[in-house]
Amino acid sequence: MAAITASMVAELRGKTDAPMMECKRALTEAQGDMAKAEELLRVKLGSKAGKAAGRITAEGVVTCWIEGKRGALLEVNCETDFVTKNESFLALANAAVALVAQHHPADIAALGALAYAQDGFGPTLEDVRKGLIGKIGENMSFRRFKRFDTGCQLAAYLHGTRIGVVVEFTGDATAAKDVAMHVAAMKPVALSSQDVPADLVARERSVAAAKAAEDAVLATAAGKPVQSAEIVAKRVEGGVQKYLKEVSLFNQAFVKNDKQTVEQMLKASATQLSAFTLYVVGEGIEKKVDDFAAEVAAQVSAAQQAA
């Protein structure tokens, strides 16, 4: 049997990112055959992918791809911020967003079925994803994507890798880029107040009504006159209208010049905005919060009981 040297272990570790002892065991089992040892690790690491599938992936990156009037925005998730800086993970994310733009997959499953090879994994994007889960040791998933091919001009803004915006427009590219940056900063929910989802409007109206009712109770307790139902209704509606202005893009004060609204800025630059898409990494995903102190206390308690 061939001797397993430290340099052989280091070489295999460099190829697979597997733990050192895992590499040594694989080389021993393969009797020093590097290719066979790598294959053994791929199989073993691949099995870890299934174990990782249930873990929460609330970190990740947003990537963008634009060529002419065609483009895509994609969110890829992982478990920890550390992995968002991994070159293999970033290569996967950048390749996936290009595949979205170029092949127009119907959903995440169709995206995963597209041909792609990386780091010795393939022949599909999904095969590469599973392979990298084993190699890196963390779960990762393609969460959502949006493809753009409506004939409009496209402008994008990425705030690091955590926030991505694409705007669809006609007119001045600089103004559109500025609006994309504005969206990343102010996070509107719709273009105009008329476009704000009905459930959000209903929720805001409910909050305003509850606040008015609370004020009435406080006024009564203090012996002050209670406002009429008509005045209360106007207050509630005023609160709703204020909310609509705050969350609709066109009504927001432009971040580069708060003396004008976004709508006024666009009009001054002869630019029309038809849509925007905003992705924030992990938005809406419930993150697992680890209580380290509680975990240690539980382990100490278990050890004491065992003793």
C-alpha positions as CSV (number, residue, x, y, z in Angstrom):
1,M,0.0,0.0,0.0
2,A,1.3,3.5,-0.9
3,A,2.3,5.7,2.0
4,I,-0.1,8.6,2.6
5,T,1.9,11.7,2.9
6,A,1.0,15.1,4.2
7,S,1.4,16.7,0.8
8,M,-1.1,14.2,-0.7
9,V,-3.6,15.1,2.0
10,A,-3.0,18.8,1.4
11,E,-3.5,18.3,-2.3
12,L,-6.8,16.5,-1.9
13,R,-8.0,19.1,0.6
14,G,-7.2,21.8,-1.8
15,K,-9.3,20.1,-4.5
16,T,-12.3,19.4,-2.3
17,D,-12.2,21.7,0.7
18,A,-13.0,18.6,2.8
19,P,-11.7,18.3,6.4
20,M,-8.1,17.0,6.7
21,M,-9.0,13.7,8.4
22,E,-11.7,13.1,5.8
23,C,-9.1,13.5,3.1
24,K,-6.7,11.1,4.9
25,R,-9.3,8.4,5.3
26,A,-10.3,8.7,1.6
27,L,-6.7,8.4,0.5
28,T,-6.2,5.4,2.7
29,E,-9.3,3.7,1.4
30,A,-8.2,4.5,-2.2
31,Q,-4.7,3.2,-1.4
32,G,-3.2,6.5,-2.4
33,D,-5.1,6.8,-5.7
34,M,-5.8,10.6,-5.8
35,A,-8.6,10.4,-8.4
36,K,-10.3,7.6,-6.6
37,A,-10.0,9.4,-3.3
38,E,-11.5,12.5,-4.7
39,E,-14.4,10.4,-6.1
40,L,-14.9,8.8,-2.6
41,L,-15.1,12.3,-1.1
42,R,-17.5,13.5,-3.7
43,V,-19.8,10.6,-2.8
44,K,-19.4,11.2,1.0
45,L,-19.7,15.0,0.7
46,G,-22.7,14.6,-1.5
47,S,-24.5,12.6,1.2
48,K,-24.0,15.6,3.5
49,A,-26.0,17.7,1.1
50,G,-29.2,15.8,2.1
51,K,-28.6,16.4,5.8
52,A,-28.1,20.1,5.2
53,A,-31.3,20.5,3.2
54,G,-33.5,21.3,6.1
55,R,-31.3,24.0,7.6
56,I,-32.4,27.6,7.3
57,T,-30.7,29.7,4.6
58,A,-31.3,33.3,5.6
59,E,-28.0,34.7,4.4
60,G,-26.9,34.9,0.8
61,V,-26.3,37.3,-2.1
62,V,-28.3,39.1,-4.8
63,T,-26.8,39.0,-8.3
64,C,-27.8,40.8,-11.5
65,W,-27.1,40.2,-15.2
66,I,-28.0,42.7,-17.9
67,E,-27.2,42.7,-21.6
68,G,-29.0,45.4,-23.6
69,K,-32.8,45.2,-22.8
70,R,-32.6,41.7,-21.4
71,G,-31.6,40.9,-17.8
72,A,-32.3,39.0,-14.6
73,L,-32.1,39.5,-10.8
74,L,-31.5,36.5,-8.5
75,E,-31.3,35.7,-4.8
76,V,-29.2,32.8,-3.7
77,N,-29.3,31.9,0.0
78,C,-26.9,30.1,2.4
79,E,-26.7,29.6,6.1
80,T,-23.9,32.0,7.2
81,D,-22.4,35.3,6.0
82,F,-19.0,33.6,5.8
83,V,-20.1,31.6,2.8
84,T,-21.2,34.7,0.9
85,K,-17.5,35.4,0.3
86,N,-16.7,31.9,-0.9
87,E,-15.5,32.0,-4.5
88,S,-17.3,28.8,-5.5
89,F,-20.6,30.1,-4.0
90,L,-20.3,33.4,-5.8
91,A,-19.4,31.7,-9.1
92,L,-22.5,29.6,-8.8
93,A,-24.7,32.7,-8.1
94,N,-23.3,34.6,-11.0
95,A,-23.6,31.7,-13.4
96,A,-27.2,31.1,-12.3
97,V,-28.4,34.6,-12.9
98,A,-26.9,34.5,-16.4
99,L,-28.8,31.2,-17.1
100,V,-32.0,32.9,-15.9
101,A,-31.6,35.7,-18.4
102,Q,-30.4,33.5,-21.3
103,H,-32.8,30.6,-21.0
104,H,-36.0,31.9,-19.3
105,P,-36.7,29.0,-16.9
106,A,-40.2,28.8,-15.6
107,D,-39.3,28.3,-12.0
108,I,-36.5,27.2,-9.6
109,A,-36.8,23.6,-10.6
110,A,-36.4,24.5,-14.3
111,L,-33.4,26.7,-13.4
112,G,-31.8,23.8,-11.6
113,A,-32.3,21.5,-14.6
114,L,-30.2,23.8,-16.9
115,A,-26.8,22.6,-18.1
116,Y,-23.9,23.8,-16.0
117,A,-20.6,22.4,-14.6
118,Q,-18.3,23.8,-11.9
119,D,-15.7,22.6,-9.4
120,G,-16.0,19.1,-10.8
121,F,-19.8,18.9,-10.4
122,G,-22.5,18.8,-13.0
123,P,-23.9,18.3,-15.5
124,T,-26.8,20.5,-14.3
125,L,-27.0,23.6,-12.1
126,E,-28.8,21.6,-9.4
127,D,-26.0,19.0,-9.4
128,V,-23.5,21.8,-8.9
129,R,-25.6,23.2,-6.0
130,K,-25.7,19.8,-4.3
131,G,-22.0,19.2,-4.8
132,L,-21.1,22.6,-3.3
133,I,-23.3,21.9,-0.3
134,G,-21.1,19.0,0.4
135,K,-17.9,20.7,-0.4
136,I,-18.5,23.9,1.5
137,G,-20.5,22.2,4.3
138,E,-23.5,24.5,4.3
139,N,-27.0,24.4,2.8
140,M,-27.6,26.8,-0.1
141,S,-30.6,27.4,-2.3
142,F,-31.9,29.4,-5.2
143,R,-34.7,31.4,-3.6
144,R,-36.2,33.6,-6.3
145,F,-35.5,35.3,-9.6
146,K,-37.0,37.8,-12.0
147,R,-36.3,37.9,-15.7
148,F,-36.6,41.1,-17.7
149,D,-37.3,41.1,-21.4
150,T,-40.2,43.6,-22.0
151,G,-38.4,45.8,-24.5
152,C,-37.7,48.5,-21.9
153,Q,-34.3,49.9,-21.0
154,L,-32.9,48.4,-17.8
155,A,-30.8,50.0,-15.1
156,A,-29.5,48.2,-12.0
157,Y,-28.0,49.0,-8.6
158,L,-26.4,46.5,-6.2
159,H,-25.7,47.6,-2.7
160,G,-22.9,45.2,-1.9
161,T,-24.3,41.8,-2.4
162,R,-27.3,42.1,0.0
163,I,-29.6,44.4,-1.9
164,G,-30.4,44.4,-5.6
165,V,-32.6,46.7,-7.7
166,V,-33.6,46.6,-11.4
167,V,-35.7,49.4,-12.9
168,E,-37.4,49.3,-16.3
169,F,-37.5,52.6,-18.0
170,T,-37.3,54.7,-21.2
171,G,-35.3,57.9,-21.2
172,D,-32.1,58.9,-19.4
173,A,-30.0,56.1,-18.1
174,T,-28.3,58.2,-15.4
175,A,-31.7,59.2,-13.9
176,A,-32.8,55.6,-14.0
177,K,-29.7,54.5,-12.2
178,D,-30.3,57.2,-9.5
179,V,-33.8,55.9,-9.0
180,A,-32.5,52.3,-8.6
181,M,-30.2,53.6,-5.9
182,H,-33.1,55.5,-4.3
183,V,-35.2,52.3,-4.3
184,A,-32.4,50.4,-2.5
185,A,-32.3,53.1,0.2
186,M,-36.0,53.9,0.7
187,K,-37.5,50.5,-0.2
188,P,-40.9,51.6,-1.6
189,V,-43.5,48.9,-2.0
190,A,-45.1,50.3,-5.3
191,L,-44.7,52.8,-8.0
192,S,-47.7,54.9,-7.1
193,S,-50.1,55.1,-4.2
194,Q,-52.8,53.4,-6.4
195,D,-50.4,50.4,-6.8
196,V,-49.9,49.8,-3.1
197,P,-51.4,46.3,-2.3
198,A,-54.9,46.4,-0.8
199,D,-53.9,44.3,2.2
200,L,-51.2,46.8,3.2
201,V,-53.7,49.6,2.9
202,A,-56.2,47.7,5.0
203,R,-53.6,47.0,7.7
204,E,-52.6,50.7,7.8
205,R,-56.2,51.8,8.1
206,S,-56.8,49.3,10.9
207,V,-53.7,50.7,12.8
208,A,-54.9,54.3,12.3
209,A,-58.4,53.4,13.5
210,A,-57.0,51.6,16.6
211,K,-54.9,54.7,17.4
212,A,-57.9,57.0,17.1
213,A,-59.9,54.7,19.4
214,E,-57.1,54.7,22.0
215,D,-56.9,58.5,21.8
216,A,-60.7,58.7,22.5
217,V,-60.3,56.5,25.6
218,L,-57.5,58.7,26.9
219,A,-59.5,61.8,26.2
220,T,-62.5,60.5,28.1
221,A,-60.3,59.4,31.1
222,A,-58.8,62.9,31.2
223,G,-62.2,64.6,31.0
224,K,-61.5,66.1,27.6
225,P,-64.1,66.3,24.8
226,V,-64.1,63.3,22.4
227,Q,-63.8,64.1,18.7
228,S,-66.8,63.4,16.5
229,A,-67.0,60.3,14.3
230,E,-66.6,62.6,11.3
231,I,-63.3,64.1,12.6
232,V,-62.0,60.6,13.6
233,A,-62.8,59.3,10.1
234,K,-60.9,62.2,8.6
235,R,-57.9,61.5,10.9
236,V,-57.9,57.9,9.9
237,E,-58.0,58.6,6.2
238,G,-55.3,61.3,6.6
239,G,-53.1,58.7,8.3
240,V,-53.6,56.3,5.4
241,Q,-52.8,58.9,2.8
242,K,-49.6,59.8,4.6
243,Y,-48.6,56.1,4.6
244,L,-49.3,55.8,0.9
245,K,-47.1,58.7,0.1
246,E,-44.3,57.3,2.2
247,V,-44.3,53.9,0.5
248,S,-45.0,54.8,-3.1
249,L,-41.9,55.5,-5.2
250,F,-43.2,58.4,-7.2
251,N,-44.4,60.3,-4.1
252,Q,-41.2,59.8,-2.1
253,A,-38.7,62.7,-1.7
254,F,-35.8,61.9,-4.0
255,V,-32.7,60.9,-1.9
256,K,-30.3,63.1,-3.9
257,N,-32.6,66.2,-3.7
258,D,-35.3,66.1,-1.1
259,K,-36.8,69.3,-2.5
260,Q,-38.4,67.3,-5.3
261,T,-40.2,63.9,-5.5
262,V,-39.0,61.0,-7.5
263,E,-41.8,61.7,-10.0
264,Q,-40.7,65.3,-10.4
265,M,-37.1,64.3,-10.9
266,L,-38.1,61.8,-13.6
267,K,-40.2,64.3,-15.4
268,A,-37.4,66.9,-15.3
269,S,-35.1,64.3,-16.9
270,A,-37.7,63.2,-19.5
271,T,-37.6,59.7,-18.1
272,Q,-40.5,57.3,-17.7
273,L,-40.3,54.4,-15.2
274,S,-42.6,51.4,-15.8
275,A,-41.6,49.0,-13.0
276,F,-39.0,48.3,-10.4
277,T,-37.9,45.0,-8.7
278,L,-36.2,45.1,-5.3
279,Y,-34.6,42.0,-3.6
280,V,-33.2,42.2,-0.1
281,V,-31.3,39.0,1.1
282,G,-33.3,37.0,3.5
283,E,-36.3,39.3,3.5
284,G,-39.3,37.4,5.0
285,I,-37.2,34.4,6.0
286,E,-37.4,33.6,9.7
287,K,-33.8,33.3,11.0
288,K,-32.8,30.9,13.6
289,V,-31.4,32.7,16.7
290,D,-29.0,30.6,18.7
291,D,-28.9,31.2,22.4
292,F,-25.3,30.2,23.1
293,A,-25.6,30.7,26.9
294,A,-28.7,28.6,27.1
295,E,-27.1,25.9,25.0
296,V,-24.0,25.8,27.3
297,A,-26.2,25.8,30.4
298,A,-28.2,22.8,29.0
299,Q,-25.0,20.9,28.3
300,V,-23.7,21.5,31.8
301,S,-27.0,20.5,33.3
302,A,-27.1,17.3,31.2
303,A,-23.5,16.5,32.3
304,Q,-24.4,17.0,36.0
305,Q,-27.4,14.7,35.7
306,A,-25.4,12.0,34.0
307,A,-22.8,12.2,36.8
